[in-house]
Amino acid sequence: MTARIKARVHVMLKDGVLDPQGEAVRHALGTLGFSGVQSVRQGKVIELELDADGPDQARDEVKAMCEKLLANTVIEKYDIEIL
Amino acid sequence: MTARIKARVHVMLKDGVLDPQGEAVRHALGTLGFSGVQSVRQGKVIELELDADGPDQARDEVKAMCEKLLANTVIEKYDIEIL
């Protein structure tokens, strides 16, 4: 029996990869007076609703989506959460 | 005493607001054969490291950052997590 399952995927640049977008945010926060900010990394969050046979099957399917489309695994890491 | 605190902010479009980016991802997933996907919403995730006097003060500061810079509160909602 299929059920409607919600999943959340975080896609972030890998640790060694320069994040100019995060750096720009950090700089802008400094300009606005938030002086305590040490580092900023910015990524994507993707919330999906999908029909699957269960949480395990949903996780496998979302993993395949990440590998094929949602993340660029050369420079990005992803993290899947089934809600 | 100040401590180095990690925070994560999710910024998503509010529920009623059209999300063309998420819609494009949904369509692309369908094209790739992921037929069970019902809806996709895409947002931003921002990970910060900041110096603050404690978790409560950190949360207040991150909230101010969201209101001033990180989110457009007319069309976006945000959610703060202190890690």
Backbone of each chain as nested JSON, in Angstrom:
{
  "chains": [
    {"id": "A", "residues": [
      {"number": 1, "name": "MET", "atoms": {"N": [0.843, -1.201, 0.0], "CA": [0.0, 0.0, 0.0], "C": [0.873, 1.245, 0.0]}},
      {"number": 2, "name": "THR", "atoms": {"N": [0.556, 2.154, -0.884], "CA": [1.369, 3.366, -0.926], "C": [0.832, 4.413, 0.051]}},
      {"number": 3, "name": "ALA", "atoms": {"N": [1.734, 5.176, 0.587], "CA": [1.373, 6.265, 1.49], "C": [2.038, 7.536, 1.005]}},
      {"number": 4, "name": "ARG", "atoms": {"N": [1.428, 8.669, 1.36], "CA": [2.004, 9.972, 1.048], "C": [3.057, 10.297, 2.111]}},
      {"number": 5, "name": "ILE", "atoms": {"N": [4.289, 10.425, 1.694], "CA": [5.393, 10.628, 2.64], "C": [6.08, 11.955, 2.371]}},
      {"number": 6, "name": "LYS", "atoms": {"N": [6.426, 12.666, 3.457], "CA": [7.13, 13.936, 3.328], "C": [8.615, 13.728, 3.588]}},
      {"number": 7, "name": "ALA", "atoms": {"N": [9.429, 14.338, 2.778], "CA": [10.876, 14.241, 2.97], "C": [11.49, 15.622, 2.836]}},
      {"number": 8, "name": "ARG", "atoms": {"N": [12.595, 15.818, 3.553], "CA": [13.321, 17.077, 3.451], "C": [14.776, 16.761, 3.111]}},
      {"number": 9, "name": "VAL", "atoms": {"N": [15.29, 17.457, 2.121], "CA": [16.679, 17.244, 1.707], "C": [17.45, 18.534, 1.913]}},
      {"number": 10, "name": "HIS", "atoms": {"N": [18.607, 18.434, 2.581], "CA": [19.535, 19.561, 2.674], "C": [20.664, 19.334, 1.692]}},
      {"number": 11, "name": "VAL", "atoms": {"N": [20.942, 20.32, 0.88], "CA": [22.082, 20.243, -0.037], "C": [23.03, 21.384, 0.313]}},
      {"number": 12, "name": "MET", "atoms": {"N": [24.229, 21.022, 0.752], "CA": [25.235, 22.03, 1.134], "C": [26.506, 21.788, 0.335]}},
      {"number": 13, "name": "LEU", "atoms": {"N": [27.275, 22.833, 0.117], "CA": [28.598, 22.647, -0.462], "C": [29.452, 21.827, 0.498]}},
      {"number": 14, "name": "LYS", "atoms": {"N": [30.312, 20.971, -0.063], "CA": [31.21, 20.192, 0.792], "C": [32.14, 21.129, 1.552]}},
      {"number": 15, "name": "ASP", "atoms": {"N": [32.704, 20.62, 2.663], "CA": [33.43, 21.488, 3.59], "C": [34.593, 22.255, 2.958]}},
      {"number": 16, "name": "GLY", "atoms": {"N": [35.337, 21.611, 2.085], "CA": [36.497, 22.3, 1.524], "C": [36.154, 23.314, 0.435]}},
      {"number": 17, "name": "VAL", "atoms": {"N": [34.913, 23.285, -0.046], "CA": [34.545, 24.082, -1.219], "C": [34.194, 25.517, -0.806]}},
      {"number": 18, "name": "LEU", "atoms": {"N": [34.792, 26.461, -1.5], "CA": [34.55, 27.878, -1.226], "C": [33.072, 28.215, -1.439]}},
      {"number": 19, "name": "ASP", "atoms": {"N": [32.48, 28.982, -0.523], "CA": [31.059, 29.319, -0.594], "C": [30.907, 30.839, -0.696]}},
      {"number": 20, "name": "PRO", "atoms": {"N": [31.012, 31.395, -1.902], "CA": [30.968, 32.849, -2.065], "C": [29.636, 33.453, -1.614]}},
      {"number": 21, "name": "GLN", "atoms": {"N": [28.551, 32.694, -1.763], "CA": [27.23, 33.171, -1.354], "C": [27.175, 33.33, 0.171]}},
      {"number": 22, "name": "GLY", "atoms": {"N": [27.67, 32.321, 0.878], "CA": [27.73, 32.404, 2.327], "C": [28.651, 33.534, 2.785]}},
      {"number": 23, "name": "GLU", "atoms": {"N": [29.756, 33.701, 2.077], "CA": [30.723, 34.741, 2.415], "C": [30.095, 36.124, 2.231]}},
      {"number": 24, "name": "ALA", "atoms": {"N": [29.304, 36.269, 1.179], "CA": [28.61, 37.542, 0.931], "C": [27.611, 37.839, 2.053]}},
      {"number": 25, "name": "VAL", "atoms": {"N": [26.905, 36.799, 2.512], "CA": [25.955, 36.979, 3.616], "C": [26.701, 37.372, 4.89]}},
      {"number": 26, "name": "ARG", "atoms": {"N": [27.827, 36.705, 5.139], "CA": [28.612, 37.01, 6.338], "C": [29.053, 38.484, 6.315]}},
      {"number": 27, "name": "HIS", "atoms": {"N": [29.515, 38.926, 5.153], "CA": [29.969, 40.3, 5.017], "C": [28.814, 41.281, 5.219]}},
      {"number": 28, "name": "ALA", "atoms": {"N": [27.676, 40.961, 4.633], "CA": [26.505, 41.838, 4.768], "C": [26.044, 41.916, 6.213]}},
      {"number": 29, "name": "LEU", "atoms": {"N": [26.085, 40.78, 6.934], "CA": [25.693, 40.79, 8.347], "C": [26.645, 41.67, 9.157]}},
      {"number": 30, "name": "GLY", "atoms": {"N": [27.937, 41.595, 8.828], "CA": [28.92, 42.455, 9.504], "C": [28.611, 43.93, 9.282]}},
      {"number": 31, "name": "THR", "atoms": {"N": [28.271, 44.268, 8.047], "CA": [27.925, 45.647, 7.704], "C": [26.709, 46.127, 8.493]}},
      {"number": 32, "name": "LEU", "atoms": {"N": [25.782, 45.204, 8.758], "CA": [24.559, 45.559, 9.492], "C": [24.784, 45.598, 11.008]}},
      {"number": 33, "name": "GLY", "atoms": {"N": [26.009, 45.326, 11.459], "CA": [26.311, 45.426, 12.875], "C": [26.315, 44.114, 13.632]}},
      {"number": 34, "name": "PHE", "atoms": {"N": [26.091, 42.997, 12.943], "CA": [26.158, 41.689, 13.616], "C": [27.612, 41.244, 13.623]}},
      {"number": 35, "name": "SER", "atoms": {"N": [28.342, 41.71, 14.629], "CA": [29.793, 41.538, 14.617], "C": [30.226, 40.153, 15.109]}},
      {"number": 36, "name": "GLY", "atoms": {"N": [29.336, 39.422, 15.763], "CA": [29.723, 38.131, 16.329], "C": [29.703, 36.971, 15.346]}},
      {"number": 37, "name": "VAL", "atoms": {"N": [29.341, 37.226, 14.103], "CA": [29.189, 36.133, 13.147], "C": [30.553, 35.687, 12.622]}},
      {"number": 38, "name": "GLN", "atoms": {"N": [30.875, 34.428, 12.843], "CA": [32.19, 33.915, 12.47], "C": [32.198, 33.269, 11.092]}},
      {"number": 39, "name": "SER", "atoms": {"N": [31.172, 32.494, 10.791], "CA": [31.143, 31.865, 9.474], "C": [29.704, 31.636, 9.041]}},
      {"number": 40, "name": "VAL", "atoms": {"N": [29.492, 31.665, 7.748], "CA": [28.168, 31.442, 7.172], "C": [28.327, 30.509, 5.977]}},
      {"number": 41, "name": "ARG", "atoms": {"N": [27.495, 29.46, 5.946], "CA": [27.44, 28.592, 4.766], "C": [25.984, 28.587, 4.303]}},
      {"number": 42, "name": "GLN", "atoms": {"N": [25.781, 28.741, 3.017], "CA": [24.412, 28.743, 2.517], "C": [24.172, 27.546, 1.595]}},
      {"number": 43, "name": "GLY", "atoms": {"N": [23.043, 26.91, 1.762], "CA": [22.702, 25.768, 0.915], "C": [21.238, 25.8, 0.545]}},
      {"number": 44, "name": "LYS", "atoms": {"N": [20.795, 24.686, -0.02], "CA": [19.405, 24.57, -0.448], "C": [18.673, 23.596, 0.457]}},
      {"number": 45, "name": "VAL", "atoms": {"N": [17.39, 23.823, 0.625], "CA": [16.545, 22.826, 1.272], "C": [15.38, 22.54, 0.327]}},
      {"number": 46, "name": "ILE", "atoms": {"N": [15.107, 21.256, 0.136], "CA": [14.056, 20.844, -0.787], "C": [13.072, 19.967, -0.018]}},
      {"number": 47, "name": "GLU", "atoms": {"N": [11.815, 20.385, 0.019], "CA": [10.791, 19.598, 0.699], "C": [9.926, 18.916, -0.342]}},
      {"number": 48, "name": "LEU", "atoms": {"N": [9.83, 17.601, -0.208], "CA": [9.097, 16.806, -1.198], "C": [7.944, 16.077, -0.54]}},
      {"number": 49, "name": "GLU", "atoms": {"N": [6.867, 15.902, -1.295], "CA": [5.82, 14.961, -0.916], "C": [5.774, 13.9, -1.992]}},
      {"number": 50, "name": "LEU", "atoms": {"N": [5.936, 12.652, -1.582], "CA": [5.906, 11.598, -2.602], "C": [5.116, 10.384, -2.129]}},
      {"number": 51, "name": "ASP", "atoms": {"N": [4.61, 9.646, -3.09], "CA": [3.905, 8.413, -2.792], "C": [4.91, 7.268, -2.809]}},
      {"number": 52, "name": "ALA", "atoms": {"N": [4.996, 6.543, -1.699], "CA": [5.945, 5.43, -1.626], "C": [5.35, 4.338, -0.748]}},
      {"number": 53, "name": "ASP", "atoms": {"N": [5.966, 3.135, -0.811], "CA": [5.447, 1.999, -0.044], "C": [5.791, 2.077, 1.433]}},
      {"number": 54, "name": "GLY", "atoms": {"N": [6.716, 2.951, 1.775], "CA": [7.09, 3.08, 3.174], "C": [8.283, 4.004, 3.287]}},
      {"number": 55, "name": "PRO", "atoms": {"N": [8.683, 4.341, 4.528], "CA": [9.79, 5.273, 4.737], "C": [11.093, 4.815, 4.078]}},
      {"number": 56, "name": "ASP", "atoms": {"N": [11.383, 3.497, 4.138], "CA": [12.646, 3.01, 3.581], "C": [12.67, 3.172, 2.068]}},
      {"number": 57, "name": "GLN", "atoms": {"N": [11.546, 2.817, 1.449], "CA": [11.479, 2.956, -0.006], "C": [11.528, 4.427, -0.398]}},
      {"number": 58, "name": "ALA", "atoms": {"N": [10.884, 5.281, 0.398], "CA": [10.904, 6.726, 0.131], "C": [12.334, 7.254, 0.21]}},
      {"number": 59, "name": "ARG", "atoms": {"N": [13.063, 6.818, 1.238], "CA": [14.446, 7.274, 1.403], "C": [15.306, 6.856, 0.203]}},
      {"number": 60, "name": "ASP", "atoms": {"N": [15.124, 5.592, -0.247], "CA": [15.892, 5.119, -1.405], "C": [15.588, 5.968, -2.634]}},
      {"number": 61, "name": "GLU", "atoms": {"N": [14.313, 6.285, -2.811], "CA": [13.915, 7.048, -3.997], "C": [14.478, 8.473, -3.941]}},
      {"number": 62, "name": "VAL", "atoms": {"N": [14.395, 9.094, -2.746], "CA": [14.918, 10.459, -2.609], "C": [16.433, 10.454, -2.803]}},
      {"number": 63, "name": "LYS", "atoms": {"N": [17.112, 9.393, -2.338], "CA": [18.565, 9.28, -2.543], "C": [18.87, 9.259, -4.053]}},
      {"number": 64, "name": "ALA", "atoms": {"N": [18.079, 8.491, -4.793], "CA": [18.289, 8.439, -6.248], "C": [18.055, 9.816, -6.873]}},
      {"number": 65, "name": "MET", "atoms": {"N": [17.046, 10.543, -6.385], "CA": [16.777, 11.901, -6.893], "C": [17.97, 12.815, -6.643]}},
      {"number": 66, "name": "CYS", "atoms": {"N": [18.567, 12.693, -5.434], "CA": [19.721, 13.53, -5.093], "C": [20.878, 13.24, -6.029]}},
      {"number": 67, "name": "GLU", "atoms": {"N": [21.138, 11.947, -6.256], "CA": [22.277, 11.562, -7.094], "C": [22.073, 12.016, -8.539]}},
      {"number": 68, "name": "LYS", "atoms": {"N": [20.814, 11.98, -8.99], "CA": [20.55, 12.282, -10.402], "C": [20.306, 13.749, -10.678]}},
      {"number": 69, "name": "LEU", "atoms": {"N": [19.695, 14.457, -9.736], "CA": [19.26, 15.82, -10.054], "C": [19.519, 16.847, -8.954]}},
      {"number": 70, "name": "LEU", "atoms": {"N": [19.174, 16.506, -7.71], "CA": [19.081, 17.559, -6.689], "C": [20.435, 18.086, -6.233]}},
      {"number": 71, "name": "ALA", "atoms": {"N": [21.45, 17.215, -6.223], "CA": [22.769, 17.65, -5.756], "C": [23.812, 17.4, -6.837]}},
      {"number": 72, "name": "ASN", "atoms": {"N": [24.803, 18.24, -6.853], "CA": [25.99, 18.005, -7.673], "C": [27.026, 17.38, -6.747]}},
      {"number": 73, "name": "THR", "atoms": {"N": [27.094, 16.046, -6.788], "CA": [27.867, 15.329, -5.768], "C": [29.378, 15.549, -5.879]}},
      {"number": 74, "name": "VAL", "atoms": {"N": [29.821, 16.205, -6.929], "CA": [31.25, 16.547, -7.007], "C": [31.595, 17.589, -5.941]}},
      {"number": 75, "name": "ILE", "atoms": {"N": [30.709, 18.561, -5.76], "CA": [31.012, 19.645, -4.823], "C": [29.995, 19.771, -3.689]}},
      {"number": 76, "name": "GLU", "atoms": {"N": [28.891, 19.029, -3.782], "CA": [27.842, 19.182, -2.768], "C": [27.596, 17.879, -2.016]}},
      {"number": 77, "name": "LYS", "atoms": {"N": [27.219, 18.031, -0.749], "CA": [26.788, 16.882, 0.05], "C": [25.295, 17.032, 0.321]}},
      {"number": 78, "name": "TYR", "atoms": {"N": [24.616, 15.916, 0.554], "CA": [23.187, 16.022, 0.845], "C": [22.834, 15.172, 2.051]}},
      {"number": 79, "name": "ASP", "atoms": {"N": [21.709, 15.514, 2.631], "CA": [21.273, 14.859, 3.843], "C": [19.751, 14.716, 3.746]}},
      {"number": 80, "name": "ILE", "atoms": {"N": [19.268, 13.481, 3.887], "CA": [17.84, 13.207, 3.694], "C": [17.165, 12.966, 5.036]}},
      {"number": 81, "name": "GLU", "atoms": {"N": [16.028, 13.581, 5.214], "CA": [15.242, 13.444, 6.442], "C": [13.835, 13.028, 6.009]}},
      {"number": 82, "name": "ILE", "atoms": {"N": [13.347, 11.91, 6.538], "CA": [11.968, 11.503, 6.261], "C": [11.114, 12.009, 7.423]}},
      {"number": 83, "name": "LEU", "atoms": {"N": [10.091, 12.794, 7.121], "CA": [9.331, 13.462, 8.196], "C": [8.092, 12.651, 8.611]}}
    ]},
    {"id": "B", "residues": [
      {"number": 1, "name": "MET", "atoms": {"N": [30.073, 35.162, 29.731], "CA": [31.112, 34.555, 28.887], "C": [30.53, 34.189, 27.522]}},
      {"number": 2, "name": "THR", "atoms": {"N": [31.227, 34.555, 26.487], "CA": [30.7, 34.24, 25.162], "C": [31.14, 32.846, 24.727]}},
      {"number": 3, "name": "ALA", "atoms": {"N": [30.272, 32.199, 23.987], "CA": [30.583, 30.874, 23.449], "C": [30.318, 30.879, 21.955]}},
      {"number": 4, "name": "ARG", "atoms": {"N": [31.012, 30.005, 21.251], "CA": [30.78, 29.841, 19.818], "C": [29.554, 28.944, 19.629]}},
      {"number": 5, "name": "ILE", "atoms": {"N": [28.51, 29.485, 19.007], "CA": [27.245, 28.755, 18.876], "C": [26.899, 28.559, 17.411]}},
      {"number": 6, "name": "LYS", "atoms": {"N": [26.412, 27.355, 17.1], "CA": [26.006, 27.06, 15.72], "C": [24.492, 27.185, 15.593]}},
      {"number": 7, "name": "ALA", "atoms": {"N": [24.064, 27.795, 14.527], "CA": [22.624, 27.919, 14.288], "C": [22.322, 27.566, 12.838]}},
      {"number": 8, "name": "ARG", "atoms": {"N": [21.136, 27.043, 12.62], "CA": [20.697, 26.741, 11.259], "C": [19.365, 27.428, 11.022]}},
      {"number": 9, "name": "VAL", "atoms": {"N": [19.253, 28.121, 9.908], "CA": [18.022, 28.829, 9.563], "C": [17.462, 28.247, 8.272]}},
      {"number": 10, "name": "HIS", "atoms": {"N": [16.187, 27.9, 8.289], "CA": [15.486, 27.509, 7.067], "C": [14.643, 28.681, 6.604]}},
      {"number": 11, "name": "VAL", "atoms": {"N": [14.779, 29.056, 5.364], "CA": [13.936, 30.104, 4.79], "C": [13.158, 29.481, 3.628]}},
      {"number": 12, "name": "MET", "atoms": {"N": [11.832, 29.453, 3.782], "CA": [10.962, 28.869, 2.746], "C": [9.928, 29.913, 2.328]}},
      {"number": 13, "name": "LEU", "atoms": {"N": [9.459, 29.804, 1.104], "CA": [8.341, 30.639, 0.684], "C": [7.123, 30.275, 1.529]}},
      {"number": 14, "name": "LYS", "atoms": {"N": [6.314, 31.275, 1.865], "CA": [5.088, 31.003, 2.618], "C": [4.167, 30.105, 1.797]}},
      {"number": 15, "name": "ASP", "atoms": {"N": [3.242, 29.434, 2.502], "CA": [2.461, 28.386, 1.862], "C": [1.665, 28.841, 0.644]}},
      {"number": 16, "name": "GLY", "atoms": {"N": [1.109, 30.003, 0.686], "CA": [0.286, 30.429, -0.441], "C": [1.089, 30.934, -1.641]}},
      {"number": 17, "name": "VAL", "atoms": {"N": [2.375, 31.142, -1.457], "CA": [3.183, 31.787, -2.498], "C": [3.652, 30.767, -3.529]}},
      {"number": 18, "name": "LEU", "atoms": {"N": [3.45, 31.077, -4.79], "CA": [3.864, 30.203, -5.885], "C": [5.374, 30.0, -5.843]}},
      {"number": 19, "name": "ASP", "atoms": {"N": [5.816, 28.765, -6.043], "CA": [7.237, 28.437, -5.986], "C": [7.68, 27.867, -7.339]}},
      {"number": 20, "name": "PRO", "atoms": {"N": [8.014, 28.719, -8.293], "CA": [8.36, 28.241, -9.633], "C": [9.611, 27.363, -9.648]}},
      {"number": 21, "name": "GLN", "atoms": {"N": [10.534, 27.617, -8.722], "CA": [11.75, 26.814, -8.661], "C": [11.412, 25.373, -8.238]}},
      {"number": 22, "name": "GLY", "atoms": {"N": [10.582, 25.261, -7.202], "CA": [10.138, 23.941, -6.762], "C": [9.345, 23.231, -7.842]}},
      {"number": 23, "name": "GLU", "atoms": {"N": [8.521, 24.003, -8.546], "CA": [7.699, 23.426, -9.621], "C": [8.596, 22.896, -10.755]}},
      {"number": 24, "name": "ALA", "atoms": {"N": [9.667, 23.631, -11.041], "CA": [10.609, 23.19, -12.082], "C": [11.299, 21.891, -11.667]}},
      {"number": 25, "name": "VAL", "atoms": {"N": [11.646, 21.793, -10.369], "CA": [12.275, 20.567, -9.878], "C": [11.289, 19.403, -9.975]}},
      {"number": 26, "name": "ARG", "atoms": {"N": [10.039, 19.655, -9.593], "CA": [9.011, 18.593, -9.657], "C": [8.872, 18.081, -11.084]}},
      {"number": 27, "name": "HIS", "atoms": {"N": [8.824, 19.003, -12.034], "CA": [8.681, 18.631, -13.434], "C": [9.892, 17.838, -13.92]}},
      {"number": 28, "name": "ALA", "atoms": {"N": [11.088, 18.3, -13.519], "CA": [12.315, 17.606, -13.931], "C": [12.367, 16.198, -13.349]}},
      {"number": 29, "name": "LEU", "atoms": {"N": [11.929, 16.046, -12.095], "CA": [11.905, 14.713, -11.473], "C": [10.942, 13.792, -12.221]}},
      {"number": 30, "name": "GLY", "atoms": {"N": [9.789, 14.334, -12.624], "CA": [8.833, 13.554, -13.413], "C": [9.455, 13.088, -14.72]}},
      {"number": 31, "name": "THR", "atoms": {"N": [10.165, 13.983, -15.378], "CA": [10.833, 13.658, -16.642], "C": [11.859, 12.538, -16.46]}},
      {"number": 32, "name": "LEU", "atoms": {"N": [12.497, 12.518, -15.287], "CA": [13.515, 11.499, -15.003], "C": [12.896, 10.17, -14.556]}},
      {"number": 33, "name": "GLY", "atoms": {"N": [11.577, 10.093, -14.476], "CA": [10.922, 8.839, -14.144], "C": [10.468, 8.726, -12.696]}},
      {"number": 34, "name": "PHE", "atoms": {"N": [10.672, 9.768, -11.895], "CA": [10.186, 9.722, -10.515], "C": [8.723, 10.155, -10.505]}},
      {"number": 35, "name": "SER", "atoms": {"N": [7.853, 9.184, -10.735], "CA": [6.456, 9.522, -10.993], "C": [5.659, 9.744, -9.708]}},
      {"number": 36, "name": "GLY", "atoms": {"N": [6.206, 9.32, -8.556], "CA": [5.438, 9.423, -7.317], "C": [5.505, 10.783, -6.639]}},
      {"number": 37, "name": "VAL", "atoms": {"N": [6.248, 11.716, -7.226], "CA": [6.454, 13.0, -6.56], "C": [5.226, 13.891, -6.721]}},
      {"number": 38, "name": "GLN", "atoms": {"N": [4.641, 14.288, -5.61], "CA": [3.407, 15.066, -5.642], "C": [3.657, 16.566, -5.568]}},
      {"number": 39, "name": "SER", "atoms": {"N": [4.575, 16.98, -4.706], "CA": [4.857, 18.406, -4.631], "C": [6.294, 18.64, -4.191]}},
      {"number": 40, "name": "VAL", "atoms": {"N": [6.846, 19.743, -4.622], "CA": [8.215, 20.109, -4.26], "C": [8.232, 21.593, -3.905]}},
      {"number": 41, "name": "ARG", "atoms": {"N": [8.835, 21.919, -2.759], "CA": [9.063, 23.318, -2.382], "C": [10.555, 23.474, -2.146]}},
      {"number": 42, "name": "GLN", "atoms": {"N": [11.129, 24.519, -2.72], "CA": [12.558, 24.713, -2.514], "C": [12.811, 25.982, -1.719]}},
      {"number": 43, "name": "GLY", "atoms": {"N": [13.736, 25.906, -0.783], "CA": [14.089, 27.063, 0.017], "C": [15.584, 27.124, 0.257]}},
      {"number": 44, "name": "LYS", "atoms": {"N": [15.956, 28.006, 1.2], "CA": [17.366, 28.184, 1.519], "C": [17.638, 27.654, 2.912]}},
      {"number": 45, "name": "VAL", "atoms": {"N": [18.832, 27.176, 3.127], "CA": [19.273, 26.864, 4.479], "C": [20.582, 27.607, 4.709]}},
      {"number": 46, "name": "ILE", "atoms": {"N": [20.665, 28.265, 5.856], "CA": [21.84, 29.07, 6.179], "C": [22.401, 28.578, 7.509]}},
      {"number": 47, "name": "GLU", "atoms": {"N": [23.636, 28.146, 7.494], "CA": [24.288, 27.686, 8.721], "C": [25.264, 28.756, 9.187]}},
      {"number": 48, "name": "LEU", "atoms": {"N": [25.106, 29.163, 10.431], "CA": [25.917, 30.248, 10.978], "C": [26.704, 29.767, 12.184]}},
      {"number": 49, "name": "GLU", "atoms": {"N": [27.875, 30.31, 12.36], "CA": [28.597, 30.186, 13.62], "C": [28.742, 31.576, 14.185]}},
      {"number": 50, "name": "LEU", "atoms": {"N": [28.273, 31.763, 15.398], "CA": [28.371, 33.098, 15.974], "C": [28.769, 33.05, 17.446]}},
      {"number": 51, "name": "ASP", "atoms": {"N": [29.375, 34.132, 17.89], "CA": [29.737, 34.258, 19.297], "C": [28.587, 34.927, 20.035]}},
      {"number": 52, "name": "ALA", "atoms": {"N": [28.08, 34.272, 21.056], "CA": [26.962, 34.836, 21.816], "C": [27.075, 34.398, 23.268]}},
      {"number": 53, "name": "ASP", "atoms": {"N": [26.291, 35.058, 24.126], "CA": [26.378, 34.766, 25.555], "C": [25.662, 33.475, 25.939]}},
      {"number": 54, "name": "GLY", "atoms": {"N": [24.857, 32.949, 25.035], "CA": [24.149, 31.712, 25.33], "C": [23.155, 31.436, 24.226]}},
      {"number": 55, "name": "PRO", "atoms": {"N": [22.509, 30.284, 24.267], "CA": [21.566, 29.896, 23.218], "C": [20.423, 30.905, 23.029]}},
      {"number": 56, "name": "ASP", "atoms": {"N": [19.908, 31.447, 24.13], "CA": [18.773, 32.372, 24.021], "C": [19.196, 33.66, 23.326]}},
      {"number": 57, "name": "GLN", "atoms": {"N": [20.357, 34.183, 23.726], "CA": [20.853, 35.413, 23.095], "C": [21.167, 35.149, 21.621]}},
      {"number": 58, "name": "ALA", "atoms": {"N": [21.714, 33.962, 21.332], "CA": [22.018, 33.6, 19.941], "C": [20.74, 33.571, 19.104]}},
      {"number": 59, "name": "ARG", "atoms": {"N": [19.693, 32.964, 19.68], "CA": [18.417, 32.873, 18.948], "C": [17.858, 34.267, 18.654]}},
      {"number": 60, "name": "ASP", "atoms": {"N": [17.942, 35.153, 19.646], "CA": [17.453, 36.52, 19.443], "C": [18.225, 37.228, 18.335]}},
      {"number": 61, "name": "GLU", "atoms": {"N": [19.535, 37.002, 18.332], "CA": [20.366, 37.682, 17.334], "C": [20.065, 37.126, 15.935]}},
      {"number": 62, "name": "VAL", "atoms": {"N": [19.937, 35.806, 15.838], "CA": [19.654, 35.198, 14.532], "C": [18.269, 35.65, 14.039]}},
      {"number": 63, "name": "LYS", "atoms": {"N": [17.325, 35.793, 14.978], "CA": [15.993, 36.285, 14.606], "C": [16.097, 37.688, 13.994]}},
      {"number": 64, "name": "ALA", "atoms": {"N": [16.911, 38.541, 14.615], "CA": [17.112, 39.892, 14.08], "C": [17.751, 39.833, 12.685]}},
      {"number": 65, "name": "MET", "atoms": {"N": [18.693, 38.911, 12.494], "CA": [19.322, 38.748, 11.174], "C": [18.297, 38.348, 10.12]}},
      {"number": 66, "name": "CYS", "atoms": {"N": [17.387, 37.438, 10.508], "CA": [16.348, 36.982, 9.581], "C": [15.46, 38.148, 9.18]}},
      {"number": 67, "name": "GLU", "atoms": {"N": [15.041, 38.943, 10.171], "CA": [14.124, 40.052, 9.906], "C": [14.776, 41.112, 9.023]}},
      {"number": 68, "name": "LYS", "atoms": {"N": [16.096, 41.319, 9.231], "CA": [16.777, 42.391, 8.523], "C": [17.345, 41.979, 7.178]}},
      {"number": 69, "name": "LEU", "atoms": {"N": [17.799, 40.734, 7.063], "CA": [18.542, 40.362, 5.852], "C": [18.184, 39.001, 5.261]}},
      {"number": 70, "name": "LEU", "atoms": {"N": [18.113, 37.977, 6.127], "CA": [18.107, 36.62, 5.588], "C": [16.797, 36.232, 4.916]}},
      {"number": 71, "name": "ALA", "atoms": {"N": [15.69, 36.771, 5.4], "CA": [14.394, 36.403, 4.833], "C": [13.647, 37.651, 4.372]}},
      {"number": 72, "name": "ASN", "atoms": {"N": [12.883, 37.501, 3.335], "CA": [11.94, 38.535, 2.926], "C": [10.594, 38.164, 3.54]}},
      {"number": 73, "name": "THR", "atoms": {"N": [10.292, 38.777, 4.689], "CA": [9.151, 38.302, 5.48], "C": [7.792, 38.588, 4.845]}},
      {"number": 74, "name": "VAL", "atoms": {"N": [7.781, 39.319, 3.754], "CA": [6.515, 39.492, 3.027], "C": [6.084, 38.173, 2.393]}},
      {"number": 75, "name": "ILE", "atoms": {"N": [7.043, 37.456, 1.818], "CA": [6.703, 36.213, 1.117], "C": [7.381, 34.977, 1.693]}},
      {"number": 76, "name": "GLU", "atoms": {"N": [8.31, 35.165, 2.629], "CA": [9.046, 34.011, 3.146], "C": [8.845, 33.845, 4.646]}},
      {"number": 77, "name": "LYS", "atoms": {"N": [8.892, 32.598, 5.081], "CA": [8.872, 32.288, 6.517], "C": [10.231, 31.696, 6.881]}},
      {"number": 78, "name": "TYR", "atoms": {"N": [10.628, 31.844, 8.14], "CA": [11.914, 31.28, 8.549], "C": [11.76, 30.506, 9.84]}},
      {"number": 79, "name": "ASP", "atoms": {"N": [12.711, 29.628, 10.043], "CA": [12.679, 28.734, 11.194], "C": [14.113, 28.615, 11.708]}},
      {"number": 80, "name": "ILE", "atoms": {"N": [14.309, 28.919, 12.992], "CA": [15.658, 28.958, 13.562], "C": [15.879, 27.746, 14.455]}},
      {"number": 81, "name": "GLU", "atoms": {"N": [17.015, 27.102, 14.266], "CA": [17.397, 25.95, 15.06], "C": [18.772, 26.26, 15.666]}},
      {"number": 82, "name": "ILE", "atoms": {"N": [18.891, 26.191, 16.979], "CA": [20.2, 26.35, 17.62], "C": [20.78, 24.945, 17.823]}},
      {"number": 83, "name": "LEU", "atoms": {"N": [21.975, 24.701, 17.288], "CA": [22.518, 23.326, 17.293], "C": [23.418, 23.053, 18.505]}}
    ]}
  ]
}
